[in-house]
């Protein structure tokens, strides 16, 4: 009897120690760690290589994450081409307040657009380290995750036929809408979610940065953010209603609001340019606990989504990937399962720290525009404390930079 297509017969199917679902920063980092240890793995990605190498996303990378990439031979271009940032600027009450976090901590941020990092990781994995990767796959399905012989099947983009592979382990790195998180049965994991009740209009402008650092504007009309990406491209954010239509934000309205919300005494004028991305992000976060189900290990946005309020998403994904990649290598080469057994707990400690910091910072960003005099006053008090208390400034700098006590 021929098995149905959603339960393919696995005997004789190719077997990989690890199948990675998703070719984003987390999945590609895991794949590279495995290949560096001489382990075969297969990476599956629904989009094309061209798409993932051009998809604009995050750009602020913590120094700890960069050093983790460097130790694994994955940071050469980043270190050569990335910008280093030592300060940020807050604008509120019509004034500019420079925050020199490197003076407080000795650490800094790197700015390197995520699509550049993904391009580097794809090339290293596929072209240098000889890893197998399939782009453009469809209808990925996971079976037998609670057994020692899980299978992963997908529709091949060339033939249209269903291909089946066996895996020792599956790394779920396919983001918030991917199949891996959805493959965890109901009741086997808890989903904790928080909605911030605001939207951010995410913009990419073909314009040089208007400041040499990241700028945060707290204004009664709403939050605004300025994030340099390259010499010719700047990321901007504008607070807006959740679910807003980007078409409600034509060129003149965007730049008018940015000038108003980022305006401050002595601030240089904004460099305007063509807007080549406009999309609304509804600010919400979630955490999946545990990040493991049988032989499936979730990483990055598949396990936890962090609203871009504190620029933590990419950094959390990379830290997950370091722990998962190292744990898989130890298990597959030495039979040492210690790293994998402690993976979820170790990741979630950092995840919850960053979730709480993002929630704290959200009140700072959005309080002045809440229409609530109490929230607005509390938000301004938090800001003033950063510039009047070295202890408060030091704690903020450590959390902003992702510096964890003792780690």
C-alpha positions in Angstrom: 0.0 0.0 0.0 1.4 3.4 -1.0 1.7 5.8 2.0 -0.2 9.1 1.7 1.9 12.1 0.7 1.8 13.7 4.1 3.3 10.5 5.7 6.0 9.5 3.3 7.8 6.2 3.6 11.2 7.1 5.1 13.3 3.9 4.6 16.1 4.7 2.2 15.6 8.5 2.6 18.7 10.6 2.9 19.7 11.1 6.5 21.3 14.2 8.0 22.5 14.6 11.6 20.6 17.9 11.6 18.0 19.5 9.3 17.8 23.3 9.7 14.5 24.9 8.6 15.0 28.5 7.8 17.9 30.4 6.2 17.9 33.5 8.3 20.7 34.6 10.7 19.9 31.8 13.3 19.6 29.0 10.8 22.7 29.9 8.8 24.8 30.4 11.9 23.7 26.9 13.2 24.6 25.4 9.8 28.0 27.1 9.7 28.8 25.9 13.2 27.9 22.3 12.2 29.9 22.4 9.0 33.0 23.8 10.8 32.8 20.6 13.0 32.6 18.4 9.9 28.9 17.6 10.4 26.6 17.3 7.4 23.3 19.2 7.6 20.6 20.4 5.3 19.1 23.9 5.3 15.7 24.4 3.9 14.4 27.8 2.9 11.0 28.8 1.3 12.4 31.9 -0.3 15.0 32.3 -3.0 18.7 33.0 -2.3 18.3 36.4 -4.0 15.4 37.3 -1.7 17.1 36.4 1.6 20.2 38.2 0.6 18.3 41.4 -0.1 15.6 41.4 2.5 16.1 44.5 4.7 15.7 43.8 8.4 17.7 44.7 11.5 21.1 46.3 11.6 22.2 47.0 15.2 24.3 44.1 16.5 25.7 43.9 20.0 29.4 43.5 20.5 28.9 40.2 22.3 27.0 38.8 19.3 29.8 40.0 17.0 32.5 38.4 19.1 30.5 35.2 19.0 30.4 35.3 15.2 34.1 36.2 15.2 35.1 33.1 17.3 33.3 31.0 14.8 35.0 32.5 11.8 31.8 34.3 10.6 32.6 38.0 11.2 35.3 39.0 8.7 33.2 41.3 6.5 31.2 42.6 9.4 34.4 43.7 11.2 35.8 45.2 8.0 32.7 47.0 6.8 30.5 47.5 9.8 30.2 50.8 11.6 30.9 51.1 15.3 28.6 53.2 17.4 29.6 54.5 20.9 26.7 56.9 21.6 23.0 57.4 21.0 20.9 60.5 21.4 17.5 61.1 23.0 15.4 64.1 22.0 12.6 65.2 24.3 11.2 68.5 25.5 12.7 70.2 22.5 16.3 69.3 23.7 19.0 67.0 22.6 20.6 64.6 25.1 23.7 62.6 24.1 24.2 59.3 25.8 27.8 58.0 25.6 27.3 54.4 26.5 30.9 53.3 25.6 32.3 55.7 28.1 30.2 54.0 30.8 30.9 50.4 29.8 33.8 50.1 27.4 31.5 48.3 24.9 29.9 49.5 21.7 27.4 48.5 19.0 28.0 47.5 15.5 25.8 48.6 12.6 25.7 46.1 9.8 22.5 45.6 7.8 21.1 42.1 8.4 20.9 41.3 4.6 24.7 41.8 4.5 25.2 39.4 7.4 22.8 36.9 5.8 24.7 37.2 2.5 28.0 36.5 4.3 26.5 33.5 6.1 25.0 32.0 3.0 28.3 32.2 1.1 30.3 30.8 4.0 27.9 27.9 4.5 27.2 27.0 0.9 30.1 28.2 -1.1 33.0 27.9 1.4 32.1 25.1 3.8 30.1 23.1 1.3 26.9 22.9 3.2 23.7 21.6 1.5 20.9 24.1 1.1 17.6 24.1 -0.8 16.0 27.4 -1.6 12.4 27.9 -2.8 11.0 24.8 -1.1 7.3 24.6 -0.3 5.0 22.8 2.2 7.6 21.7 4.7 6.3 19.1 7.1 7.8 17.6 10.2 6.9 14.1 11.5 8.1 11.9 14.3 9.6 14.7 16.4 9.2 12.7 19.6 11.1 9.8 18.1 14.8 9.3 17.5 14.2 9.3 13.7 12.2 12.4 12.8 11.5 13.1 9.1 11.3 16.3 7.2 9.6 16.5 3.9 9.1 19.3 1.4 8.0 20.0 -2.2 11.0 20.3 -4.5 10.7 23.6 -6.5 12.2 22.0 -9.6 10.3 18.7 -9.9 7.3 19.6 -7.7 7.6 16.2 -6.1 7.8 15.6 -2.4 11.3 14.9 -1.0 11.8 13.2 2.3 14.9 13.3 4.6 15.6 11.8 8.0 17.1 13.9 10.7 18.8 13.2 13.9 17.6 16.7 15.1 15.6 19.5 13.6 16.6 23.2 14.2 13.5 25.4 13.8 14.8 28.7 12.6 12.0 29.8 10.2 10.6 32.8 12.0 7.3 33.8 13.5 5.2 32.4 10.7 7.1 29.3 10.0 6.1 25.7 10.2 8.4 24.6 13.0 6.7 26.5 15.8 3.3 25.4 14.4 4.5 21.8 14.6 4.6 21.8 18.4 1.3 20.1 19.5 -1.2 22.2 21.4 -0.6 21.9 25.1 3.1 21.0 24.8 4.4 24.6 25.0 3.2 27.8 26.6 2.9 31.0 24.4 3.2 34.2 26.4 2.3 37.2 24.4 2.2 41.0 25.0 0.7 43.6 22.8 1.9 47.2 23.2 -1.1 48.8 21.6 0.8 50.9 19.1 2.2 50.5 15.6 5.4 51.6 14.1 5.7 52.8 10.5 9.0 51.2 9.4 10.7 53.2 6.7 13.9 52.9 4.6 15.0 56.1 3.0 17.5 56.6 0.2 19.2 59.4 2.1 22.4 59.8 4.1 22.0 59.6 7.9 21.1 62.9 9.5 23.2 62.1 12.6 26.2 60.0 13.3 24.3 57.9 15.8 20.9 56.4 16.5 18.4 59.0 17.6 15.2 58.4 19.6 12.6 61.1 19.6 9.9 61.2 22.4 7.2 63.6 21.3 3.5 64.2 22.2 2.7 63.3 18.6 4.4 60.0 18.9 7.8 58.3 18.9 10.2 58.7 16.1 13.5 56.9 15.5 16.5 57.5 13.2 18.9 54.6 12.6 21.9 54.8 10.2 22.2 51.8 8.0 24.9 52.9 5.5 26.4 56.0 4.0 23.3 56.3 1.7 20.5 54.6 3.6 18.7 55.5 6.8 16.1 53.5 8.7 13.3 55.6 10.3 10.4 54.7 12.5 7.2 56.6 13.2 4.7 55.6 15.9 1.3 55.2 14.3 -2.0 53.4 15.2 -1.8 49.6 15.1 -3.1 48.2 11.8 -2.5 51.5 10.0 -2.3 51.5 6.2 1.2 52.6 4.9 -0.7 54.3 2.1 -1.9 56.8 4.7 1.7 58.0 4.9 2.7 59.8 1.7 6.1 61.3 1.3 5.2 64.8 2.5 3.4 63.5 5.6 6.3 61.2 6.5 9.0 63.8 6.3 6.8 66.4 8.0 6.2 64.1 11.0 9.9 63.1 11.2 10.9 66.8 11.2 8.4 67.5 14.0 9.1 64.5 16.2 12.9 64.6 15.8 13.1 68.3 16.1 15.3 69.8 18.9 17.4 72.8 19.6 20.6 72.7 17.6 19.6 69.6 15.7 20.7 69.5 12.0 18.0 69.3 9.3 17.0 65.9 8.2 18.4 64.6 4.9 15.4 63.6 2.9 15.2 61.0 0.1 13.1 58.5 -1.7 11.2 56.1 0.6 11.8 52.6 -0.8 10.1 50.7 2.1 7.0 51.6 4.1 5.3 49.0 6.2 3.5 49.0 9.5 4.6 46.8 12.4 2.1 46.2 15.1 4.2 46.2 18.3 3.9 42.9 20.1 6.1 40.2 21.5 5.8 36.6 22.5 7.8 33.8 24.1 7.4 30.1 23.6 8.3 27.9 26.6 10.0 25.5 26.4 12.0 26.1 23.2 12.3 22.3 22.7 9.8 19.6 21.6 11.4 16.2 21.3 14.1 16.4 18.6 12.9 19.9 17.5 14.9 22.9 18.9 13.4 26.4 18.2 15.7 29.4 17.7 15.2 33.1 16.9 11.8 34.4 16.0 10.4 30.8 15.8 10.8 30.8 19.6 10.4 34.4 20.7 9.5 37.6 18.9 10.8 40.8 20.4 9.3 44.0 19.1 12.1 46.2 17.6 11.8 48.7 20.5 15.3 47.8 21.9 16.9 46.2 18.8 17.1 42.8 20.5 15.6 40.3 17.9 18.7 39.7 15.8 20.9 39.5 18.8 18.8 37.0 20.6 18.6 34.9 17.4 22.4 34.8 17.2 22.8 33.9 20.8 20.3 31.1 20.4 22.2 29.8 17.4 25.6 29.8 19.2 24.1 27.7 22.0 22.2 25.4 19.7 25.0 24.9 17.2 27.6 24.2 20.0 25.1 21.8 21.7 24.4 19.9 18.5 28.1 19.5 17.8 28.8 18.2 21.3 25.9 15.7 21.0 26.6 14.5 17.5 30.4 14.2 17.8 30.9 13.3 21.5 27.6 12.0 22.6 27.5 14.9 25.2 23.9 16.1 25.5 24.5 18.6 28.3 24.3 21.6 26.0 21.0 20.5 24.4 19.4 19.6 27.7 20.1 23.0 29.1 19.4 24.9 25.8 15.9 26.2 26.5 16.6 27.3 30.0 19.8 29.1 29.0 18.2 30.9 26.1 15.1 31.9 28.0 17.0 33.6 30.7 18.4 36.1 28.2 15.1 36.3 26.3 13.1 37.3 29.3 15.7 39.9 30.3 15.4 41.5 26.9 11.6 41.3 26.9 11.4 43.1 30.2 13.9 45.8 29.0 11.9 46.3 25.8 8.7 46.7 27.9 10.4 49.3 30.1 11.8 51.2 27.1 8.4 51.1 25.4 6.9 53.2 28.2 9.7 55.7 27.7 9.1 55.9 23.9 5.4 56.0 23.9 4.4 57.5 27.3 4.6 61.1 26.1 2.1 60.4 23.3 -0.3 58.3 25.4 -2.7 61.1 26.2 -2.3 60.1 29.9 -0.6 62.8 32.0 0.6 60.2 34.5 2.3 58.0 31.9 3.8 61.0 30.2 5.2 62.4 33.4 6.7 59.0 34.4 8.3 58.6 31.0 10.0 62.0 31.3 11.2 61.1 34.8 12.8 58.0 33.5 14.6 60.0 30.8 15.8 62.7 33.2 17.2 60.0 35.6 19.5 58.7 32.8 21.2 62.1 32.7 21.3 62.8 36.4 22.3 59.4 37.9 25.4 57.6 36.9 24.1 54.4 38.4 20.9 54.6 36.4 22.9 55.5 33.2 25.2 52.5 33.8 22.4 50.1 34.3 20.6 51.3 31.1 23.8 51.2 29.1 24.5 47.6 30.1 21.0 46.5 29.2 21.0 48.5 25.9 24.3 46.8 25.0 23.2 43.3 26.0 25.9 43.0 28.7 24.8 40.4 31.3 26.4 40.2 34.7 28.6 37.2 35.0 28.2 36.2 31.3 
